[in-house]
Amino acid sequence: MKHALYILLISLMYSTLGYSQTANVSEGDRGVQDSYVNQNKIKIAVYENYLYVSNVSEGTMLVVKNMLGENVLSVRLNSSSEKIALDLKKGFYIVRVENELQRIVIK
């Protein structure tokens, strides 16, 4: 009996998780919305020993944390696009800019 109850509960969870509601948006409007969202999205990239950040507000704080959650770098951004030199050991890090989080890898 317990086994059947667990199966029923799990199937109900999965059936409700897959539910999504779509708005009535024409294809032309959808393309405009997508390009607008992509233009304003914060971009974070790493190349060699530099961190590139774009589409941010001036005065925004950028925080880099190691995988233990310790701050390893904090920088106030002075422009909407910045190139920041990184002097970090090899490994995984989390970059936080405004409400955007991204994992980066230093090789």
C-alpha positions in Angstrom: 0.0 0.0 0.0 2.8 2.4 0.9 4.6 1.6 -2.4 1.5 2.5 -4.4 1.1 5.8 -2.5 4.7 6.8 -3.2 4.3 6.0 -6.9 1.1 8.1 -7.0 2.8 11.0 -5.2 5.9 10.9 -7.5 3.8 10.8 -10.6 1.7 13.7 -9.4 4.9 15.7 -8.8 6.3 15.0 -12.2 3.0 15.8 -14.0 2.7 19.2 -12.3 6.4 20.1 -12.8 6.1 19.7 -16.6 3.1 22.1 -16.8 3.8 25.5 -18.3 1.6 28.3 -19.5 2.4 30.1 -22.7 1.3 33.6 -23.6 -0.4 34.5 -26.9 2.5 36.4 -28.6 2.8 36.6 -32.3 6.1 35.4 -33.9 7.1 38.9 -34.9 6.6 40.2 -31.4 8.5 37.2 -30.0 11.6 38.1 -32.1 11.5 41.7 -30.8 11.2 40.6 -27.2 14.0 38.0 -27.5 16.4 40.6 -29.1 15.5 43.1 -26.4 16.1 40.6 -23.6 19.4 39.5 -25.1 20.6 43.1 -25.5 20.1 43.9 -21.9 21.4 40.6 -20.5 24.6 40.9 -18.4 27.4 39.1 -20.2 30.3 37.5 -18.2 33.2 35.8 -20.0 36.7 34.6 -19.2 39.5 34.6 -21.7 43.1 33.8 -20.6 43.5 35.7 -17.3 40.8 38.3 -17.9 37.2 38.6 -16.9 35.0 40.5 -19.4 31.7 42.0 -18.1 29.2 43.9 -20.3 25.7 45.4 -20.1 26.0 46.4 -16.4 25.1 49.7 -14.7 27.9 52.0 -13.6 28.8 51.6 -9.9 27.7 48.0 -9.8 29.7 45.6 -7.5 31.3 42.5 -9.0 32.1 39.7 -6.6 34.1 36.6 -7.3 33.8 33.7 -4.8 35.7 30.5 -4.6 33.8 27.2 -4.2 33.9 27.5 -0.4 32.0 30.8 -0.6 34.9 33.0 0.3 35.3 36.3 -1.5 38.4 36.3 -3.6 37.7 39.6 -5.5 35.4 42.5 -5.2 35.4 45.3 -7.7 33.1 48.3 -8.3 32.5 48.7 -12.0 33.0 52.2 -13.4 31.5 51.6 -16.9 29.0 49.4 -18.6 31.8 47.2 -20.1 34.9 46.2 -18.2 38.0 44.0 -18.6 39.3 42.8 -15.2 42.7 41.1 -14.7 42.4 38.0 -12.6 45.2 36.6 -10.5 43.5 33.4 -9.3 44.6 29.8 -8.9 43.2 27.2 -11.2 39.7 26.1 -10.3 36.0 26.9 -10.3 34.7 30.3 -9.2 31.3 32.0 -8.9 30.9 35.5 -10.3 28.1 37.7 -9.1 27.1 40.9 -10.9 23.8 42.5 -9.9 21.4 39.5 -9.7 23.3 37.5 -12.3 25.4 34.5 -11.2 27.8 32.6 -13.4 30.3 29.8 -12.7 33.7 30.4 -14.4 36.7 28.1 -14.8 40.3 29.3 -14.4 42.7 26.9 -16.3 
